[in-house]
Amino acid sequence: MLIRSFIVALAFAGATFAQAKEIKVNIENIKFDPPNVEAHVGDKITWVNKDLVPHTATAEKVFDSKSIDPGKTWSTKLKKKGTLTYKCLFHPTMLGTIDVK
């Protein structure tokens, strides 16, 4: 029994497990920075509004931050693979993408 426990412990010692991470996107000067990010299912994306006006981070039918006031943040967790295009509803030229692996 002791040998079996030792073998199991060795097997897990070499295993690596992917952990969800947080990715920050700054909103500043009427743009998303960085505009394109790579992430994995389960990761958390946080938008930080460093601008002087409110913004949104909106991917149609996937997520909608509503208004993110200056100095505030908003986050969402990614639930499935694919490429998401999002924008600010207040400033439609503000675009970003998230490539979810």
N, CA and C atoms as a LAMMPS dump frame, in Angstrom:
ITEM: TIMESTEP
0
ITEM: NUMBER OF ATOMS
303
ITEM: BOX BOUNDS ff ff ff
-5.0000000000000000e+02 5.0000000000000000e+02
-5.0000000000000000e+02 5.0000000000000000e+02
-5.0000000000000000e+02 5.0000000000000000e+02
ITEM: ATOMS id mol type element x y z
1 1 1 N 0.823 -1.193 0
2 1 2 C 0 0 0
3 1 3 C 0.864 1.252 0
4 2 1 N 1.935 1.237 0.745
5 2 2 C 2.831 2.381 0.804
6 2 3 C 3.47 2.649 -0.559
7 3 1 N 3.853 1.589 -1.26
8 3 2 C 4.461 1.745 -2.587
9 3 3 C 3.451 2.345 -3.56
10 4 1 N 2.208 1.893 -3.501
11 4 2 C 1.156 2.418 -4.392
12 4 3 C 0.943 3.913 -4.141
13 5 1 N 0.897 4.337 -2.894
14 5 2 C 0.729 5.756 -2.549
15 5 3 C 1.893 6.58 -3.071
16 6 1 N 3.089 6.023 -2.958
17 6 2 C 4.282 6.705 -3.439
18 6 3 C 4.227 6.901 -4.96
19 7 1 N 3.795 5.878 -5.692
20 7 2 C 3.699 5.963 -7.158
21 7 3 C 2.655 7.011 -7.556
22 8 1 N 1.528 7.018 -6.895
23 8 2 C 0.48 8.012 -7.177
24 8 3 C 1.005 9.417 -6.901
25 9 1 N 1.704 9.604 -5.81
26 9 2 C 2.259 10.917 -5.47
27 9 3 C 3.26 11.37 -6.522
28 10 1 N 4.092 10.46 -7.003
29 10 2 C 5.055 10.806 -8.059
30 10 3 C 4.348 11.208 -9.351
31 11 1 N 3.284 10.517 -9.683
32 11 2 C 2.541 10.834 -10.91
33 11 3 C 1.975 12.248 -10.851
34 12 1 N 1.427 12.628 -9.7
35 12 2 C 0.863 13.978 -9.569
36 12 3 C 1.931 15.04 -9.438
37 13 1 N 3.079 14.7 -8.941
38 13 2 C 4.158 15.677 -8.793
39 13 3 C 4.61 16.196 -10.148
40 14 1 N 4.564 15.357 -11.175
41 14 2 C 4.993 15.774 -12.51
42 14 3 C 3.883 16.403 -13.331
43 15 1 N 2.657 16.328 -12.853
44 15 2 C 1.527 16.869 -13.616
45 15 3 C 1.465 18.381 -13.47
46 16 1 N 1.088 19.029 -14.554
47 16 2 C 0.857 20.467 -14.491
48 16 3 C -0.598 20.721 -14.852
49 17 1 N -1.225 21.581 -14.118
50 17 2 C -2.629 21.888 -14.34
51 17 3 C -2.745 23.349 -14.753
52 18 1 N -3.478 23.583 -15.843
53 18 2 C -3.689 24.957 -16.3
54 18 3 C -4.624 25.651 -15.313
55 19 1 N -4.256 26.832 -14.904
56 19 2 C -5.093 27.604 -14.007
57 19 3 C -5.64 28.805 -14.752
58 20 1 N -6.872 29.156 -14.422
59 20 2 C -7.467 30.346 -15.025
60 20 3 C -6.65 31.566 -14.612
61 21 1 N -6.549 32.516 -15.521
62 21 2 C -5.812 33.737 -15.2
63 21 3 C -6.695 34.947 -15.464
64 22 1 N -6.252 36.079 -14.963
65 22 2 C -6.961 37.333 -15.203
66 22 3 C -6.177 38.139 -16.223
67 23 1 N -6.879 38.62 -17.227
68 23 2 C -6.282 39.451 -18.27
69 23 3 C -6.912 40.823 -18.171
70 24 1 N -6.082 41.853 -18.085
71 24 2 C -6.603 43.225 -17.971
72 24 3 C -6.509 43.937 -19.313
73 25 1 N -7.588 44.646 -19.629
74 25 2 C -7.646 45.493 -20.82
75 25 3 C -7.932 46.906 -20.326
76 26 1 N -7.018 47.807 -20.572
77 26 2 C -7.226 49.199 -20.184
78 26 3 C -8.061 49.908 -21.241
79 27 1 N -8.888 50.816 -20.784
80 27 2 C -9.649 51.685 -21.685
81 27 3 C -9.094 53.079 -21.452
82 28 1 N -8.449 53.602 -22.491
83 28 2 C -7.774 54.89 -22.354
84 28 3 C -7.636 55.533 -23.726
85 29 1 N -7.828 56.853 -23.773
86 29 2 C -7.72 57.599 -25.042
87 29 3 C -8.673 57.057 -26.105
88 30 1 N -9.87 56.7 -25.662
89 30 2 C -10.937 56.197 -26.532
90 30 3 C -10.476 54.97 -27.328
91 31 1 N -9.787 54.026 -26.632
92 31 2 C -9.421 52.752 -27.265
93 31 3 C -9.183 51.691 -26.198
94 32 1 N -9.262 50.432 -26.621
95 32 2 C -8.957 49.296 -25.764
96 32 3 C -7.47 48.986 -25.91
97 33 1 N -6.796 48.767 -24.77
98 33 2 C -5.36 48.5 -24.8
99 33 3 C -5.028 47.325 -23.884
100 34 1 N -4.633 46.184 -24.438
101 34 2 C -4.418 45.922 -25.843
102 34 3 C -5.749 45.673 -26.56
103 35 1 N -5.793 45.948 -27.862
104 35 2 C -7.035 45.753 -28.598
105 35 3 C -7.328 44.277 -28.889
106 36 1 N -6.292 43.446 -28.916
107 36 2 C -6.451 42.015 -29.2
108 36 3 C -5.753 41.212 -28.116
109 37 1 N -6.489 40.255 -27.518
110 37 2 C -5.896 39.412 -26.489
111 37 3 C -6.16 37.943 -26.796
112 38 1 N -5.273 37.114 -26.28
113 38 2 C -5.421 35.666 -26.376
114 38 3 C -5.715 35.16 -24.978
115 39 1 N -6.698 34.255 -24.859
116 39 2 C -7.112 33.761 -23.55
117 39 3 C -7.56 32.312 -23.679
118 40 1 N -7.91 31.719 -22.553
119 40 2 C -8.406 30.346 -22.513
120 40 3 C -9.761 30.308 -21.821
121 41 1 N -10.536 29.279 -22.119
122 41 2 C -11.818 29.088 -21.446
123 41 3 C -11.558 29.096 -19.941
124 42 1 N -12.36 29.847 -19.204
125 42 2 C -12.213 29.958 -17.756
126 42 3 C -11.441 31.188 -17.309
127 43 1 N -10.687 31.797 -18.233
128 43 2 C -9.961 33.02 -17.886
129 43 3 C -10.944 34.156 -17.624
130 44 1 N -10.495 35.108 -16.825
131 44 2 C -11.307 36.285 -16.495
132 44 3 C -10.692 37.49 -17.211
133 45 1 N -11.534 38.224 -17.941
134 45 2 C -11.102 39.456 -18.603
135 45 3 C -11.657 40.618 -17.784
136 46 1 N -10.786 41.564 -17.436
137 46 2 C -11.201 42.738 -16.676
138 46 3 C -10.861 43.992 -17.47
139 47 1 N -11.866 44.814 -17.72
140 47 2 C -11.667 46.099 -18.383
141 47 3 C -11.544 47.17 -17.309
142 48 1 N -10.539 48.035 -17.436
143 48 2 C -10.257 49.096 -16.486
144 48 3 C -10.431 50.425 -17.217
145 49 1 N -11.433 51.203 -16.822
146 49 2 C -11.682 52.476 -17.51
147 49 3 C -10.792 53.568 -16.928
148 50 1 N -9.743 53.929 -17.667
149 50 2 C -8.83 55 -17.269
150 50 3 C -9.127 56.288 -18.03
151 51 1 N -10.228 56.285 -18.776
152 51 2 C -10.624 57.46 -19.55
153 51 3 C -11.456 58.401 -18.685
154 52 1 N -11.775 59.559 -19.252
155 52 2 C -12.571 60.564 -18.534
156 52 3 C -14.07 60.423 -18.779
157 53 1 N -14.456 59.47 -19.647
158 53 2 C -15.863 59.275 -19.997
159 53 3 C -16.226 57.797 -19.847
160 54 1 N -17.519 57.48 -19.708
161 54 2 C -17.951 56.084 -19.612
162 54 3 C -17.757 55.337 -20.936
163 55 1 N -17.603 54.024 -20.826
164 55 2 C -17.477 53.137 -21.988
165 55 3 C -18.205 51.835 -21.689
166 56 1 N -18.357 51.006 -22.715
167 56 2 C -18.853 49.636 -22.528
168 56 3 C -17.873 48.678 -23.186
169 57 1 N -17.983 47.415 -22.797
170 57 2 C -17.324 46.309 -23.496
171 57 3 C -18.456 45.359 -23.833
172 58 1 N -18.823 45.312 -25.109
173 58 2 C -20.02 44.588 -25.513
174 58 3 C -19.736 43.672 -26.704
175 59 1 N -19.94 42.369 -26.479
176 59 2 C -19.867 41.371 -27.551
177 59 3 C -21.281 40.838 -27.706
178 60 1 N -21.9 41.15 -28.806
179 60 2 C -23.308 40.827 -29.014
180 60 3 C -23.621 39.37 -28.67
181 61 1 N -24.636 39.168 -27.834
182 61 2 C -25.141 37.867 -27.389
183 61 3 C -24.145 37.064 -26.541
184 62 1 N -23.03 37.7 -26.129
185 62 2 C -22.047 36.994 -25.297
186 62 3 C -21.859 37.709 -23.967
187 63 1 N -21.538 39.007 -23.999
188 63 2 C -21.423 39.777 -22.768
189 63 3 C -21.692 41.245 -23.049
190 64 1 N -22.134 41.955 -22.008
191 64 2 C -22.384 43.398 -22.095
192 64 3 C -22.129 43.997 -20.717
193 65 1 N -21.1 44.816 -20.653
194 65 2 C -20.705 45.42 -19.379
195 65 3 C -21.674 46.487 -18.89
196 66 1 N -22.535 46.956 -19.774
197 66 2 C -23.303 48.187 -19.511
198 66 3 C -22.276 49.314 -19.372
199 67 1 N -22.615 50.403 -18.753
200 67 2 C -21.705 51.542 -18.649
201 67 3 C -20.622 51.298 -17.603
202 68 1 N -19.365 51.438 -18.018
203 68 2 C -18.238 51.376 -17.078
204 68 3 C -17.798 52.82 -16.86
205 69 1 N -18.085 53.344 -15.695
206 69 2 C -17.752 54.738 -15.405
207 69 3 C -16.238 54.939 -15.276
208 70 1 N -15.774 56.176 -15.445
209 70 2 C -14.346 56.466 -15.265
210 70 3 C -13.853 55.985 -13.892
211 71 1 N -12.691 55.339 -13.892
212 71 2 C -12.116 54.834 -12.652
213 71 3 C -12.675 53.501 -12.189
214 72 1 N -13.628 52.935 -12.924
215 72 2 C -14.269 51.673 -12.531
216 72 3 C -13.783 50.528 -13.419
217 73 1 N -14.108 49.296 -12.997
218 73 2 C -13.756 48.098 -13.761
219 73 3 C -14.99 47.243 -13.975
220 74 1 N -14.874 46.311 -14.912
221 74 2 C -15.911 45.309 -15.136
222 74 3 C -15.231 44.045 -15.635
223 75 1 N -15.707 42.886 -15.184
224 75 2 C -15.082 41.616 -15.553
225 75 3 C -16.106 40.604 -16.03
226 76 1 N -15.616 39.637 -16.825
227 76 2 C -16.411 38.489 -17.231
228 76 3 C -15.489 37.295 -17.377
229 77 1 N -16.04 36.094 -17.191
230 77 2 C -15.275 34.864 -17.404
231 77 3 C -15.646 34.295 -18.765
232 78 1 N -14.644 33.794 -19.452
233 78 2 C -14.849 33.242 -20.789
234 78 3 C -15.344 31.806 -20.688
235 79 1 N -16.432 31.503 -21.408
236 79 2 C -17.094 30.215 -21.238
237 79 3 C -16.901 29.242 -22.393
238 80 1 N -16.54 29.739 -23.595
239 80 2 C -16.331 28.798 -24.687
240 80 3 C -15.313 29.325 -25.692
241 81 1 N -14.762 28.389 -26.454
242 81 2 C -13.72 28.712 -27.43
243 81 3 C -14.29 29.498 -28.598
244 82 1 N -13.411 30.275 -29.232
245 82 2 C -13.796 31.036 -30.409
246 82 3 C -13.188 32.428 -30.361
247 83 1 N -13.427 33.18 -31.414
248 83 2 C -12.948 34.551 -31.476
249 83 3 C -14.121 35.488 -31.239
250 84 1 N -13.99 36.319 -30.222
251 84 2 C -15.031 37.288 -29.877
252 84 3 C -14.601 38.677 -30.325
253 85 1 N -15.475 39.35 -31.006
254 85 2 C -15.255 40.753 -31.349
255 85 3 C -16.169 41.561 -30.445
256 86 1 N -15.613 42.591 -29.832
257 86 2 C -16.423 43.427 -28.944
258 86 3 C -16.166 44.901 -29.261
259 87 1 N -17.06 45.745 -28.751
260 87 2 C -16.946 47.186 -29.009
261 87 3 C -17.513 47.966 -27.846
262 88 1 N -17.3 49.262 -27.901
263 88 2 C -17.934 50.192 -26.973
264 88 3 C -19.2 50.709 -27.655
265 89 1 N -20.339 50.526 -27.019
266 89 2 C -21.591 50.988 -27.62
267 89 3 C -21.661 52.505 -27.727
268 90 1 N -20.936 53.212 -26.845
269 90 2 C -20.938 54.671 -26.88
270 90 3 C -19.999 55.219 -27.957
271 91 1 N -18.979 54.454 -28.3
272 91 2 C -17.954 54.874 -29.268
273 91 3 C -17.695 53.703 -30.217
274 92 1 N -18.517 53.523 -31.247
275 92 2 C -18.472 52.344 -32.116
276 92 3 C -17.147 52.107 -32.85
277 93 1 N -16.281 53.1 -32.887
278 93 2 C -14.974 52.867 -33.522
279 93 3 C -14.007 52.164 -32.567
280 94 1 N -14.376 52.04 -31.297
281 94 2 C -13.557 51.313 -30.317
282 94 3 C -13.868 49.827 -30.459
283 95 1 N -12.895 49.067 -30.978
284 95 2 C -13.085 47.64 -31.217
285 95 3 C -11.979 46.836 -30.55
286 96 1 N -12.32 45.623 -30.166
287 96 2 C -11.336 44.695 -29.612
288 96 3 C -11.709 43.271 -29.951
289 97 1 N -10.74 42.363 -29.847
290 97 2 C -11.012 40.938 -30.058
291 97 3 C -10.374 40.132 -28.937
292 98 1 N -11.016 39.004 -28.652
293 98 2 C -10.492 38.036 -27.705
294 98 3 C -10.482 36.693 -28.425
295 99 1 N -9.315 36.101 -28.567
296 99 2 C -9.185 34.774 -29.167
297 99 3 C -9.142 33.77 -28.031
298 100 1 N -10.249 33.047 -27.842
299 100 2 C -10.385 32.118 -26.726
300 100 3 C -10.012 30.714 -27.19
301 101 1 N -8.985 30.158 -26.576
302 101 2 C -8.48 28.802 -26.924
303 101 3 C -9.139 27.753 -26.065
